[in-house]
Amino acid sequence: MTKKTAKPAAKKPAAKAAPAAAKAAPSASNKVAKTQLVEMVADKTGLTKKQSEEAVSAMLDAVVSSIKGGQSVGLPGLGTLSVKDTAARTGVRPGTSEKIQIPAGKKVAFKVASTLKGNL
């Protein structure tokens, strides 16, 4: 009696892997990360990356604390960050279409400097 052997399973083509360059190239994104900003500051000022990181962190902390305190922050050549009050309003809950009351609150607004706006 001969024993039947099963056919080997057909090999499926391997799924194509995403190109490694897409992950490794942060410049492909439209967003500049904090680490990239630190590197730019280090290159422009001649500071070490550690000193640049401390300077960038200190500046960001100062901006955030000023905004939390209700103050506007002007960044020459870039624009002005300010806190704006939002009025209470009626909204609609997605999915149920139920009308809901959205309380008054605050939001951060950014107004682009005219010098930057003209150069875009």
CNS distance restraints for C-alpha pairs under 8 A (distance, minus, plus):
assign (resid  18 and name CA) (resid  22 and name CA) 7.64 0.50 0.50
assign (resid  19 and name CA) (resid  23 and name CA) 7.55 0.50 0.50
assign (resid  20 and name CA) (resid  24 and name CA) 6.20 0.50 0.50
assign (resid  21 and name CA) (resid  25 and name CA) 5.72 0.50 0.50
assign (resid  22 and name CA) (resid  26 and name CA) 7.83 0.50 0.50
assign (resid  22 and name CA) (resid  28 and name CA) 7.39 0.50 0.50
assign (resid  27 and name CA) (resid  32 and name CA) 7.81 0.50 0.50
assign (resid  32 and name CA) (resid  36 and name CA) 6.13 0.50 0.50
assign (resid  32 and name CA) (resid  37 and name CA) 6.64 0.50 0.50
assign (resid  33 and name CA) (resid  37 and name CA) 6.30 0.50 0.50
assign (resid  34 and name CA) (resid  38 and name CA) 6.12 0.50 0.50
assign (resid  35 and name CA) (resid  39 and name CA) 6.28 0.50 0.50
assign (resid  35 and name CA) (resid  53 and name CA) 7.86 0.50 0.50
assign (resid  36 and name CA) (resid  40 and name CA) 6.24 0.50 0.50
assign (resid  37 and name CA) (resid  41 and name CA) 6.24 0.50 0.50
assign (resid  37 and name CA) (resid  56 and name CA) 7.94 0.50 0.50
assign (resid  38 and name CA) (resid  42 and name CA) 6.12 0.50 0.50
assign (resid  38 and name CA) (resid  49 and name CA) 6.54 0.50 0.50
assign (resid  38 and name CA) (resid  52 and name CA) 5.53 0.50 0.50
assign (resid  38 and name CA) (resid  53 and name CA) 5.38 0.50 0.50
assign (resid  38 and name CA) (resid  56 and name CA) 6.60 0.50 0.50
assign (resid  39 and name CA) (resid  43 and name CA) 6.11 0.50 0.50
assign (resid  39 and name CA) (resid  49 and name CA) 6.41 0.50 0.50
assign (resid  39 and name CA) (resid  52 and name CA) 7.52 0.50 0.50
assign (resid  40 and name CA) (resid  44 and name CA) 6.09 0.50 0.50
assign (resid  41 and name CA) (resid  45 and name CA) 5.90 0.50 0.50
assign (resid  41 and name CA) (resid  46 and name CA) 7.95 0.50 0.50
assign (resid  41 and name CA) (resid  47 and name CA) 7.66 0.50 0.50
assign (resid  41 and name CA) (resid  52 and name CA) 6.04 0.50 0.50
assign (resid  42 and name CA) (resid  46 and name CA) 5.40 0.50 0.50
assign (resid  42 and name CA) (resid  47 and name CA) 4.93 0.50 0.50
assign (resid  42 and name CA) (resid  48 and name CA) 5.82 0.50 0.50
assign (resid  42 and name CA) (resid  49 and name CA) 5.56 0.50 0.50
assign (resid  42 and name CA) (resid  51 and name CA) 7.93 0.50 0.50
assign (resid  42 and name CA) (resid  52 and name CA) 5.46 0.50 0.50
assign (resid  43 and name CA) (resid  47 and name CA) 7.40 0.50 0.50
assign (resid  47 and name CA) (resid  51 and name CA) 5.96 0.50 0.50
assign (resid  47 and name CA) (resid  52 and name CA) 6.00 0.50 0.50
assign (resid  48 and name CA) (resid  52 and name CA) 6.07 0.50 0.50
assign (resid  49 and name CA) (resid  53 and name CA) 5.94 0.50 0.50
assign (resid  50 and name CA) (resid  54 and name CA) 6.28 0.50 0.50
assign (resid  51 and name CA) (resid  55 and name CA) 6.19 0.50 0.50
assign (resid  52 and name CA) (resid  56 and name CA) 6.06 0.50 0.50
assign (resid  53 and name CA) (resid  57 and name CA) 5.97 0.50 0.50
assign (resid  54 and name CA) (resid  58 and name CA) 5.99 0.50 0.50
assign (resid  55 and name CA) (resid  59 and name CA) 6.18 0.50 0.50
assign (resid  56 and name CA) (resid  60 and name CA) 6.17 0.50 0.50
assign (resid  57 and name CA) (resid  61 and name CA) 6.01 0.50 0.50
assign (resid  58 and name CA) (resid  62 and name CA) 6.14 0.50 0.50
assign (resid  59 and name CA) (resid  63 and name CA) 6.25 0.50 0.50
assign (resid  60 and name CA) (resid  64 and name CA) 6.12 0.50 0.50
assign (resid  61 and name CA) (resid  65 and name CA) 6.05 0.50 0.50
assign (resid  62 and name CA) (resid  66 and name CA) 6.07 0.50 0.50
assign (resid  63 and name CA) (resid  67 and name CA) 6.19 0.50 0.50
assign (resid  63 and name CA) (resid  73 and name CA) 6.63 0.50 0.50
assign (resid  64 and name CA) (resid  68 and name CA) 6.11 0.50 0.50
assign (resid  65 and name CA) (resid  69 and name CA) 6.10 0.50 0.50
assign (resid  66 and name CA) (resid  70 and name CA) 6.49 0.50 0.50
assign (resid  66 and name CA) (resid  71 and name CA) 5.29 0.50 0.50
assign (resid  66 and name CA) (resid  72 and name CA) 7.09 0.50 0.50
assign (resid  66 and name CA) (resid  73 and name CA) 7.03 0.50 0.50
assign (resid  67 and name CA) (resid  71 and name CA) 5.28 0.50 0.50
assign (resid  67 and name CA) (resid  72 and name CA) 6.34 0.50 0.50
assign (resid  67 and name CA) (resid  73 and name CA) 7.16 0.50 0.50
assign (resid  67 and name CA) (resid  81 and name CA) 7.60 0.50 0.50
assign (resid  67 and name CA) (resid  82 and name CA) 6.69 0.50 0.50
assign (resid  67 and name CA) (resid  83 and name CA) 6.59 0.50 0.50
assign (resid  67 and name CA) (resid 108 and name CA) 7.79 0.50 0.50
assign (resid  70 and name CA) (resid  82 and name CA) 7.57 0.50 0.50
assign (resid  70 and name CA) (resid  83 and name CA) 5.95 0.50 0.50
assign (resid  71 and name CA) (resid  82 and name CA) 6.59 0.50 0.50
assign (resid  71 and name CA) (resid  83 and name CA) 7.05 0.50 0.50
assign (resid  72 and name CA) (resid  80 and name CA) 6.79 0.50 0.50
assign (resid  72 and name CA) (resid  81 and name CA) 5.57 0.50 0.50
assign (resid  72 and name CA) (resid  82 and name CA) 4.25 0.50 0.50
assign (resid  72 and name CA) (resid  83 and name CA) 6.71 0.50 0.50
assign (resid  73 and name CA) (resid  80 and name CA) 5.57 0.50 0.50
assign (resid  73 and name CA) (resid  81 and name CA) 5.11 0.50 0.50
assign (resid  73 and name CA) (resid  82 and name CA) 6.40 0.50 0.50
assign (resid  74 and name CA) (resid  79 and name CA) 6.06 0.50 0.50
assign (resid  74 and name CA) (resid  80 and name CA) 4.34 0.50 0.50
assign (resid  74 and name CA) (resid  81 and name CA) 6.44 0.50 0.50
assign (resid  75 and name CA) (resid  79 and name CA) 5.32 0.50 0.50
assign (resid  75 and name CA) (resid  80 and name CA) 5.93 0.50 0.50
assign (resid  76 and name CA) (resid 113 and name CA) 7.48 0.50 0.50
assign (resid  77 and name CA) (resid 113 and name CA) 5.90 0.50 0.50
assign (resid  77 and name CA) (resid 115 and name CA) 6.18 0.50 0.50
assign (resid  77 and name CA) (resid 116 and name CA) 6.08 0.50 0.50
assign (resid  78 and name CA) (resid 112 and name CA) 6.11 0.50 0.50
assign (resid  78 and name CA) (resid 113 and name CA) 5.32 0.50 0.50
assign (resid  78 and name CA) (resid 115 and name CA) 7.94 0.50 0.50
assign (resid  78 and name CA) (resid 116 and name CA) 6.17 0.50 0.50
assign (resid  79 and name CA) (resid 110 and name CA) 6.84 0.50 0.50
assign (resid  79 and name CA) (resid 111 and name CA) 5.44 0.50 0.50
assign (resid  79 and name CA) (resid 112 and name CA) 4.25 0.50 0.50
assign (resid  79 and name CA) (resid 113 and name CA) 4.17 0.50 0.50
assign (resid  79 and name CA) (resid 114 and name CA) 7.96 0.50 0.50
assign (resid  79 and name CA) (resid 116 and name CA) 7.98 0.50 0.50
assign (resid  80 and name CA) (resid 110 and name CA) 5.62 0.50 0.50
assign (resid  80 and name CA) (resid 111 and name CA) 5.25 0.50 0.50
assign (resid  80 and name CA) (resid 112 and name CA) 6.61 0.50 0.50
assign (resid  80 and name CA) (resid 113 and name CA) 7.16 0.50 0.50
assign (resid  81 and name CA) (resid 108 and name CA) 6.77 0.50 0.50
assign (resid  81 and name CA) (resid 109 and name CA) 5.72 0.50 0.50
assign (resid  81 and name CA) (resid 110 and name CA) 4.59 0.50 0.50
assign (resid  81 and name CA) (resid 111 and name CA) 6.64 0.50 0.50
assign (resid  82 and name CA) (resid 108 and name CA) 5.71 0.50 0.50
assign (resid  82 and name CA) (resid 109 and name CA) 5.30 0.50 0.50
assign (resid  82 and name CA) (resid 110 and name CA) 6.43 0.50 0.50
assign (resid  83 and name CA) (resid 106 and name CA) 6.54 0.50 0.50
assign (resid  83 and name CA) (resid 107 and name CA) 5.72 0.50 0.50
assign (resid  83 and name CA) (resid 108 and name CA) 4.71 0.50 0.50
assign (resid  83 and name CA) (resid 109 and name CA) 6.08 0.50 0.50
assign (resid  84 and name CA) (resid 106 and name CA) 5.57 0.50 0.50
assign (resid  84 and name CA) (resid 107 and name CA) 5.36 0.50 0.50
assign (resid  84 and name CA) (resid 108 and name CA) 6.17 0.50 0.50
assign (resid  84 and name CA) (resid 109 and name CA) 6.49 0.50 0.50
assign (resid  85 and name CA) (resid 104 and name CA) 7.38 0.50 0.50
assign (resid  85 and name CA) (resid 105 and name CA) 5.87 0.50 0.50
assign (resid  85 and name CA) (resid 106 and name CA) 4.46 0.50 0.50
assign (resid  85 and name CA) (resid 107 and name CA) 6.45 0.50 0.50
assign (resid  86 and name CA) (resid 104 and name CA) 5.38 0.50 0.50
assign (resid  86 and name CA) (resid 105 and name CA) 5.10 0.50 0.50
assign (resid  86 and name CA) (resid 106 and name CA) 5.47 0.50 0.50
assign (resid  86 and name CA) (resid 107 and name CA) 6.97 0.50 0.50
assign (resid  87 and name CA) (resid 103 and name CA) 7.32 0.50 0.50
assign (resid  87 and name CA) (resid 104 and name CA) 4.63 0.50 0.50
assign (resid  87 and name CA) (resid 105 and name CA) 6.83 0.50 0.50
assign (resid  88 and name CA) (resid 101 and name CA) 7.27 0.50 0.50
assign (resid  88 and name CA) (resid 102 and name CA) 5.63 0.50 0.50
assign (resid  88 and name CA) (resid 103 and name CA) 4.54 0.50 0.50
assign (resid  88 and name CA) (resid 104 and name CA) 4.04 0.50 0.50
assign (resid  88 and name CA) (resid 105 and name CA) 7.50 0.50 0.50
assign (resid  89 and name CA) (resid 101 and name CA) 5.97 0.50 0.50
assign (resid  89 and name CA) (resid 102 and name CA) 5.27 0.50 0.50
assign (resid  89 and name CA) (resid 103 and name CA) 6.69 0.50 0.50
assign (resid  89 and name CA) (resid 104 and name CA) 7.42 0.50 0.50
assign (resid  90 and name CA) (resid  99 and name CA) 6.65 0.50 0.50
assign (resid  90 and name CA) (resid 100 and name CA) 5.67 0.50 0.50
assign (resid  90 and name CA) (resid 101 and name CA) 4.63 0.50 0.50
assign (resid  90 and name CA) (resid 102 and name CA) 5.81 0.50 0.50
assign (resid  91 and name CA) (resid  99 and name CA) 5.72 0.50 0.50
assign (resid  91 and name CA) (resid 100 and name CA) 5.22 0.50 0.50
assign (resid  91 and name CA) (resid 101 and name CA) 6.10 0.50 0.50
assign (resid  91 and name CA) (resid 102 and name CA) 6.35 0.50 0.50
assign (resid  92 and name CA) (resid  97 and name CA) 5.47 0.50 0.50
assign (resid  92 and name CA) (resid  98 and name CA) 5.57 0.50 0.50
assign (resid  92 and name CA) (resid  99 and name CA) 4.57 0.50 0.50
assign (resid  92 and name CA) (resid 100 and name CA) 5.86 0.50 0.50
assign (resid  93 and name CA) (resid  97 and name CA) 5.23 0.50 0.50
assign (resid  93 and name CA) (resid  98 and name CA) 5.25 0.50 0.50
assign (resid  93 and name CA) (resid  99 and name CA) 6.30 0.50 0.50
assign (resid  93 and name CA) (resid 100 and name CA) 6.69 0.50 0.50
assign (resid  94 and name CA) (resid  98 and name CA) 7.73 0.50 0.50
assign (resid 112 and name CA) (resid 116 and name CA) 6.81 0.50 0.50
assign (resid 112 and name CA) (resid 117 and name CA) 6.39 0.50 0.50
assign (resid 113 and name CA) (resid 117 and name CA) 6.17 0.50 0.50
assign (resid 114 and name CA) (resid 118 and name CA) 5.99 0.50 0.50
assign (resid 115 and name CA) (resid 119 and name CA) 6.52 0.50 0.50
assign (resid 116 and name CA) (resid 120 and name CA) 6.46 0.50 0.50
